[in-house]
Amino acid sequence: MTMTAVPRSADLNALLDEHARLRAELLDAGHLIDTGVEGVYGHGADFSAVCRAVDALVGRVIHEVHGGAATVLAFPPVMPREILDRTDYIASFPHLSATVATYEGGDAEHRLMLAGRDAGHDWGGHLRSSDLALVPSACHPVYPTLSGALPRDGAWVDVSGHCFRHEPSSDPMRMQSFRMREIVRVGTDRAAIAHRDSWVARAAGILGDLGLRVSQAPAVDPFFGRSGRMLAANQSADGLKTEVLVNVYGERFPGVAVASGNYHRDHFGMQFDITSADGSPAHSACLGFGIERIALALFAAHGMDRASWPGAVNARL
Amino acid sequence: MTMTAVPRSADLNALLDEHARLRAELLDAGHLIDTGVEGVYGHGADFSAVCRAVDALVGRVIHEVHGGAATVLAFPPVMPREILDRTDYIASFPHLSATVATYEGGDAEHRLMLAGRDAGHDWGGHLRSSDLALVPSACHPVYPTLSGALPRDGAWVDVSGHCFRHEPSSDPMRMQSFRMREIVRVGTDRAAIAHRDSWVARAAGILGDLGLRVSQAPAVDPFFGRSGRMLAANQSADGLKTEVLVNVYGERFPGVAVASGNYHRDHFGMQFDITSADGSPAHSACLGFGIERIALALFAAHGMDRASWPGAVNARL
């Protein structure tokens, strides 16, 4: 989620050791189950319960703050592929993108595919990108549902979903498949910026109350390739992204983003024809909580046995 | 999930009308949100709440029956692609299978992809099947975790996950992306068959207690192509699959499967090197609950406004 300064080589090795140590502890405790693919894990009962509790806590705060004004939505892990186009995700983050590939051939090609497979060839080429993609951010499927004129005060959406980003990593904090809960604001530029800023502060408060060592920092997304450098520079110069970080691997290493606040200007408003009361393209902002990352940060901070966590932390969850 | 006798044409039209009617009611009530792709829906707050309640009810029954003997696991919506091979899913159900396609090219190909896109060409071919696939059945990622010798009594696993099957349909009961909760038994042939049969009966009981009109029937999976006919005939002759069906569209139409019990013989035991205490390949069986299907059946039976459902039903959820 964040581009941090690259540590020097000795530091990098020490950081990789920290990743391996935490990963081993989580696997030993049965919180994560190795699947053989980096960043894709099964979840044990206690880990699932903490994820559910974190999600419920976030939901309670959203409800306290916005009450019935926030529309509660959930989306499945897949969405129409054209959303990757309209959000420009495939243009800005092709390396993280994923489509759903399916088989549209007949009997004859199927026999060929299986014969090839028996001869040791990869059969993946027989499947091709369908009209579906994996959801990269929980809020992306929301914008098409808002097309048209917004109410006078704009809209708030509380949205949950599984996200996928193709970034295999040995760092257990960086999963390829993970859940995100976001509180989205669509309306004027002022409303969007105020939403992001108040929710960044609120997220830092929620996480601090869970006994995590929290900080905030401006951040940029990992845009792809040469042209991406300019996009990242613009995002940074305009202060569009702020991350809430937790110190997971010790003071000498950068914190890990567990929540992220983004102001999109009128990007989604333009792309999805969402208009403010005055007829101009709506601005939007969101604050996303990384559910697994928060759960992992809690186990890293308070130990692998939830029963031994501080009472004040368990009382909040 | 089931191959039912194909109704005659007038009946088929009447059934399609029923699909359209239920779908419109669910969309109007905000329980489902149209995404533009058949079988892929967003979920409204009440629908999500019913899904959660159904899942929790199933979890309570599993806990009552098996207590601490059942290992509770959850898996993300993606799994190593090689599991599609080892389960034979890609051989038997290529038309339902899906891999995760990702972009592995560099800057130059990316520029080409975007130029093609701007000229109106499909960019999907620039992404290729990765080492990940979408999970077709919640229990499939479980078997690799059981490789090796089982305890003397075998194993029980309570597993949850999002599943994907590429079968776009205008029937709201047939989603492409949906959640499944399964109770899996691995051990002797006798233990596996007894598990399937007792859980089919228990599932029918749970659903009947929710005011649904339930039946049970032997069933076969929708195997692909010509060779699939023989596989289906064998599955049917050996009575491997039993479905729990709910009458959703009226008495003149077949029921819709909302839970399914399957005995796999030693198929997964062989493929994943799971051995019983006596050293022979383990047998397995599972009972899967289709969470969205059960929730949809409840709205279809009791009405779109949950507050007006029978008190006895709401009390159980």
Boltz contact constraints between the chains, C-beta under 6 A:
constraints:
  - contact:
      token1: [A, 33]
      token2: [B, 145]
      max_distance: 6.0
  - contact:
      token1: [A, 35]
      token2: [B, 80]
      max_distance: 6.0
  - contact:
      token1: [A, 36]
      token2: [B, 80]
      max_distance: 6.0
  - contact:
      token1: [A, 37]
      token2: [B, 80]
      max_distance: 6.0
  - contact:
      token1: [A, 37]
      token2: [B, 131]
      max_distance: 6.0
  - contact:
      token1: [A, 40]
      token2: [B, 78]
      max_distance: 6.0
  - contact:
      token1: [A, 42]
      token2: [B, 73]
      max_distance: 6.0
  - contact:
      token1: [A, 42]
      token2: [B, 75]
      max_distance: 6.0
  - contact:
      token1: [A, 43]
      token2: [B, 74]
      max_distance: 6.0
  - contact:
      token1: [A, 45]
      token2: [B, 72]
      max_distance: 6.0
  - contact:
      token1: [A, 48]
      token2: [B, 74]
      max_distance: 6.0
  - contact:
      token1: [A, 72]
      token2: [B, 45]
      max_distance: 6.0
  - contact:
      token1: [A, 73]
      token2: [B, 42]
      max_distance: 6.0
  - contact:
      token1: [A, 74]
      token2: [B, 43]
      max_distance: 6.0
  - contact:
      token1: [A, 74]
      token2: [B, 48]
      max_distance: 6.0
  - contact:
      token1: [A, 75]
      token2: [B, 42]
      max_distance: 6.0
  - contact:
      token1: [A, 76]
      token2: [B, 177]
      max_distance: 6.0
  - contact:
      token1: [A, 77]
      token2: [B, 77]
      max_distance: 6.0
  - contact:
      token1: [A, 77]
      token2: [B, 162]
      max_distance: 6.0
  - contact:
      token1: [A, 78]
      token2: [B, 40]
      max_distance: 6.0
  - contact:
      token1: [A, 78]
      token2: [B, 177]
      max_distance: 6.0
  - contact:
      token1: [A, 80]
      token2: [B, 35]
      max_distance: 6.0
  - contact:
      token1: [A, 80]
      token2: [B, 36]
      max_distance: 6.0
  - contact:
      token1: [A, 80]
      token2: [B, 37]
      max_distance: 6.0
  - contact:
      token1: [A, 91]
      token2: [B, 114]
      max_distance: 6.0
  - contact:
      token1: [A, 94]
      token2: [B, 103]
      max_distance: 6.0
  - contact:
      token1: [A, 94]
      token2: [B, 110]
      max_distance: 6.0
  - contact:
      token1: [A, 95]
      token2: [B, 103]
      max_distance: 6.0
  - contact:
      token1: [A, 97]
      token2: [B, 103]
      max_distance: 6.0
  - contact:
      token1: [A, 98]
      token2: [B, 100]
      max_distance: 6.0
  - contact:
      token1: [A, 98]
      token2: [B, 102]
      max_distance: 6.0
  - contact:
      token1: [A, 99]
      token2: [B, 101]
      max_distance: 6.0
  - contact:
      token1: [A, 99]
      token2: [B, 124]
      max_distance: 6.0
  - contact:
      token1: [A, 99]
      token2: [B, 127]
      max_distance: 6.0
  - contact:
      token1: [A, 100]
      token2: [B, 98]
      max_distance: 6.0
  - contact:
      token1: [A, 101]
      token2: [B, 99]
      max_distance: 6.0
  - contact:
      token1: [A, 101]
      token2: [B, 101]
      max_distance: 6.0
  - contact:
      token1: [A, 101]
      token2: [B, 129]
      max_distance: 6.0
  - contact:
      token1: [A, 102]
      token2: [B, 98]
      max_distance: 6.0
  - contact:
      token1: [A, 102]
      token2: [B, 166]
      max_distance: 6.0
  - contact:
      token1: [A, 103]
      token2: [B, 94]
      max_distance: 6.0
  - contact:
      token1: [A, 103]
      token2: [B, 95]
      max_distance: 6.0
  - contact:
      token1: [A, 103]
      token2: [B, 97]
      max_distance: 6.0
  - contact:
      token1: [A, 107]
      token2: [B, 225]
      max_distance: 6.0
  - contact:
      token1: [A, 107]
      token2: [B, 226]
      max_distance: 6.0
  - contact:
      token1: [A, 110]
      token2: [B, 94]
      max_distance: 6.0
  - contact:
      token1: [A, 110]
      token2: [B, 225]
      max_distance: 6.0
  - contact:
      token1: [A, 114]
      token2: [B, 91]
      max_distance: 6.0
  - contact:
      token1: [A, 124]
      token2: [B, 99]
      max_distance: 6.0
  - contact:
      token1: [A, 124]
      token2: [B, 129]
      max_distance: 6.0
  - contact:
      token1: [A, 127]
      token2: [B, 99]
      max_distance: 6.0
  - contact:
      token1: [A, 127]
      token2: [B, 129]
      max_distance: 6.0
  - contact:
      token1: [A, 129]
      token2: [B, 101]
      max_distance: 6.0
  - contact:
      token1: [A, 129]
      token2: [B, 124]
      max_distance: 6.0
  - contact:
      token1: [A, 129]
      token2: [B, 127]
      max_distance: 6.0
  - contact:
      token1: [A, 131]
      token2: [B, 37]
      max_distance: 6.0
  - contact:
      token1: [A, 145]
      token2: [B, 33]
      max_distance: 6.0
  - contact:
      token1: [A, 162]
      token2: [B, 77]
      max_distance: 6.0
  - contact:
      token1: [A, 166]
      token2: [B, 102]
      max_distance: 6.0
  - contact:
      token1: [A, 177]
      token2: [B, 76]
      max_distance: 6.0
  - contact:
      token1: [A, 177]
      token2: [B, 78]
      max_distance: 6.0
  - contact:
      token1: [A, 225]
      token2: [B, 107]
      max_distance: 6.0
  - contact:
      token1: [A, 225]
      token2: [B, 110]
      max_distance: 6.0
  - contact:
      token1: [A, 226]
      token2: [B, 107]
      max_distance: 6.0
